[in-house]
Amino acid sequence: MSARDTLRRTIGQRMTRIAVGLAALLAVVYVGGFFLFTARLERTPPVEVPVADGIVALTGGPDRITAAYRLLEEGKGSRLLITGVHPDVTAASLKEIVPGAAPKFDCCVDVGHRAENTIGNAAETAEWVQRRDYRSIILVTSTYHLPRAQLELGRAMPGVEISPYPVFQDTLHLDGWWAYPGTTRLLISEYTKYLLTLTYGQPQAQT
């Protein structure tokens, strides 16, 4: 083997070791960040909910809508926006999700049909906030979705105060999540989307 071939082989081996080392480092950072992400997720409802100009619920389950409407009835905001509603879903059908007579639904709930993902939720909410000249909102969505949703809405509405309100599903097991494959997959997916949002501001997958 010539000296040139030996040099090429040595350089190739070094590059391979560097690539493997970088991959291992990225894996460690990703896994460490994931554990930190899951540890920081809210596990209990907030004790104190500040009064805001408006309330925003991101679709993704009836629990989000009922929680947001309850805040509206408690006077935590003057109006509620439900953003990301499927075009075929009417306000009347959404009203049926809310327990009781829902007296404030007809007068004080706005339904947004344009958003298809979290980025769309942020744009739709920003238009609603600007149109009503609001300066603060309560953001209602699932606890695992709150970090990314708050980041997207904060980018779309700089200067608007956003108070997060986490919603919890019975099927989501945050404590001991590693023992529940469904919860684990959901958290890994959401963490990856969150990283993409931090890095590019354009997560590719929908909520």
N, C-alpha and C positions, 0 to 999 in steps of 0.2 A: 504494500500500500504506500502510495506516494505521500510526501509531506503535505501536499495540498488536500488530498483525500482525508488524511488524518485530521487536518485542521477543520475541514468541513464537518466531519463526524463529531469532533469535539464541540463545535459551535452548535450543531444540531441537538446534541445531548443536553447542552446547557439551556438552549431555548425550550426544550421539552420540559426540563426540570422547573424552569421559570414559569411556564404555562401551567404545569400541574400545581405548583405552589400558589399561583394567583387564583386558580380555580378553587383550591382548598380554602384559601383565605376568604374568597367571596362566599363560599358555602358556609363558613363559620359566621361571617358577618350576617348573612341572610338568616340563618337559624337563630343566632342571638337576637337579631332584630325582631324576629317572629315571636320569640318568647316574651320580649319586652312589650310588643304590640298587644299580645293577649293579656298580659298582666295588667296593662293600663286600661283595659276595657271596663266600663262601668258595670257593676254587678247589682246595684240597687238603685231605685229611683231617687232623684234628688230630693232632699228634705225641704229645701226652699226653692221655689220657682219664681224668678223675678217677673214683674209685670213688663210686657213689651208692647210695641205698637201692633204687631201682628204675630200670627202663628202659622208655621208652614209644616205640613205633613208630606213626606215623600212616600209615594205608594210602594207597596211591596208586601202588604199584609193588612188584614182588617184591624189588627191590634194598633197599628200606627194611627189609623183614622180615629178609632174610638178614644185613644189617649189624647190626641190633639183636640178632638171635640170636647172632651172633658175639661181641658185647659181653657177652651173658649167659654164654656159655661161657668167656669170659676172666675171669669173676668181677667184672665192672664193676658189677653190680647183682644183688640176690638174686632178683628176679622181673622178668618182661617182660610189659607190657600191649601188645597189638596193638589199637588203637582204630579204629573206623570200618569194621569188617568187614561186608560185605553179609550180610543175614540168611540167605541161602541157602548161604553159604560156611561150612564146618565147620572145626573145629580140625584134624581129620585131613587135610583138603585143604591147609591152611596148612602143616602139617608137611612135606608133600611138596615144598614150595618150598625148604625148608632143605636144603642138601647134607649127605650123610652120614646117620648113624643118628639124630642129634639127640636124644641121651639126656636132655637137660634139658627138652625140649619138653613132655612129658606132666606133669611135676611142677611146672614153674616158669613156664609161659606162660599168661596169662589173655587171653581173646578178648572184645572189646567189640563188640556189634552195634548199639548205639543211635545212635551218632554218624553224621550225614549230611554234615557239613561241618566246618570248622575250629573253629567255635564249639562244635559238638557234641563234637568231640574234646577240647576244653578241659574241658567239663562232665563228660564220661565219665572223663577222667583225674583230675580233682579228686576225684570220688567214690572212685575207686580209691586214690588217695593218702591220702585221709582215712580210709578203711576200714582201711588197713594202717599208718596212723600214720607215713607216710614224711615225711622232711624234705628229701630231695634226689632228683632224677631226672636221667637222661640223655634228652634229647629227640632222636629220630632221625626225620628227614624230609629231603626233597630240599633242596638248598642254597638254591634260589630261594624255597622255602616257609618256610624257617626264621625270617626276621624276623617274618612275620605270626603263625606258629604260636607262637613264643616270646612274642610280645605277648599273644596270646589266653590261653595257658596261664598266663602271669604274672598276668593279671587274675583268672583263676579260682582261682589258688592263691597268694595273697600270702603271703610268708614261706617259700615252698618254693624251694630253690635249683635252678635249671634249667641244666644244662650242655648246650649244643647240639652235636649231632653231624651234620654235613652228609653227604648221600648224593649221588652224582654219576651221571648217566645218560650213556651214550655219545652219545645223540641231542641232548644239551644242549651248545651251544657258547658258553660264557661269554666266551671270548677271541675277539674278532671277531664278536660276536653279530649285528652289523648286516648281516653277509653271509649270515645264515641266517634266512629269513623265519619259519620255525616257532619258532625260539628267540626271535626278536624279539617275535612275537605273545604268546608265553607270558610273557615278562618284562614286557611292557606290561600284560598282564592282571593279573599278580601284583602289580605295583607299584600299580596302581589299587586293587586290593583292600586292599593294605597302607595306602594313604592313607585309604580308607574306614574301616578299622579304627582308625587313629589319630584320625580325626575323629569318628566316630559309635560305634565299637565294634561295629558291626553290618554287616559286609560282606555284600552281597546274593547274590553268586555262590558256588557251592560250589567245593570244591577240585577 
